[in-house]
């Protein structure tokens, strides 16, 4: 059960290129920097698109400005996690030590039940976030395809509104 406590956060942070206990290999640092730069640039480009189109087409502007708030929060979260990586690593190790001290049969049953619930809830957040991102990305393709089926002018829009 101790392995599964941080299963989903570990998985998600490794995708981003950062998990405190993994060490600091050059490859992982490069992957983290790449992801961070892409996220910052994407946030900036969406924000500039939304500001530019605010006086021209409010709907298109909001189509860019609404998701940019989430992107900016992701930048802030990733920056804070990296800035406090040593504290996070210490916290993760301390939680593992405290859990290892609790080995009674009732404690193990409680831990298994609570860790399973926590893992399922974390997985649902990751699943719903991934589903939302995927649907948002393919939405433009579906709109283009439906316009083609109805023999309308195809807008050829991309999923992300960026300058």
N, C-alpha and C positions, 0 to 999 in steps of 0.2 A: 504493500500500500504506500510506502514512503516514496517509491519511484513515481507514483501517479499524482502526487500532490501538486507538483509544478509541471505536469505533462503538457497541458495546452499552452500555458505561458512560455514554456521552454520551446515548444514547437513554433509558436508565432514569432518569438524573438529570434530564433535561429533563421527563420525565413528572412527577417529584416537584416540579419547579419550580426546579431548581438545577443549573446546570453552570457551573463557574468561568469559562470563557472567554466566556460569553454576555453579560456585562455585568450591570448591576443596574437593569433597568427596573422601574418601579412595578408593572407587571402581573405580572412574574415574581416579585417580592417578595411581592405579595399572594397569588399562587398557592402559593408556598412556605409562607407563614404559614398559609393555609387548610389545606393538606395536613398540616402539622405539628400544628395544633390538632386536626384530626379524628383523626389518629393518636394523639395524647396522650390525648384524651378517650375514644377507643375502647379504648385499653389500660387506662385507669382503670376504665371501665365494665365491661369483661370481668373485670378483677381483682376488683372489688367483688362482681360476680355470683358468681364462683367462691368467694370467701371466705364470702359469705352462705349459699350452698347447700352448703358443705362439711359441715356437721352435719346437713343435711336430706336431701340426695341427692348422694352422692359422685360418681356417674357424670355427672350434670349439672354438678357443680362442676368436675370434670376436663375436661369438654367446653369449659368457658370458660377454665380455668387453663392448659391445655396450649398453646393458640395464643397466649396473652397473653405468654409468654416471647419468642416470635418478634416480636411487636409491640413489646415493650419494647426489644429489640435494634435494631429498625428506628428507633425514636426516638433511641436512643443513637448509631447510625451517622449518621443525618441531622444530629444536633446536632454531632457531631465534624466531619463534612464541612463544615458551615457555619462552624464555629468556625475551622477551618484552611483556609478557602477560598483565601486568598492563597497559602499554601504549596502547596496542590494545583494552583492555576493555574500557579505557577512550575515545579512538577514536570512538569506536562503540557507546558509550553513547552520545558523543558530536554530532555525525552525526544524531542520533535519535532526539536529542533536536533541532537541526537546521531544521530538516525536519518537526517537530511538529509546528514550528513557521510559516511555509509557508502553510496557509490553504485556500487561495483564490480559487475560482472555476477554474480559468485558471491554477493556480499552481497545483491543484489536478489532472487536466487532463494531464498536462505535466509530473507530477511525475508518474502517472499511466503508461503512455506510456513509459517513460524512465526506470522505474523499471521493467516493463514487458520485455523490450528489454534486460536489464542487466541480469535478471533472466534467460531468454532463452539462452543468450550467455554463462552464467556460467554453466547452465545445459548441454549445448552442449559440453563444455570442460569436464565436469564430465562424460557424456555419452561416448564420444570418448575415454577418458582415460580408463574407465571401459571396453569398448568393446575391445580395444587394449590389455589390460591385460588378459581378458578372452580368446581372440583368441590366444594369445601367450601361455597361459597355456594349452589349448586343442590342440595346434598344434602338440605336440609330440604324443598324443593319436591318432590323425587322421593319422599321418605318420605311426605309428605302425599298425593301422587298414588297411591302404592302402597296406602296405608291406604284411600283412596277405592275403588280397584279391588277390594280384598278385603272391602269393605263393613264395615270396622272404624271405630272412632271416630277421626276425623282429629285429630291432635295440634295442627295449626296452629303449628308451630314456625318460628321465624325462623333464618337461618343463624348469626347471632352472638348469643351469650348475653351480655346486657348488663343492668346495673342502671340 
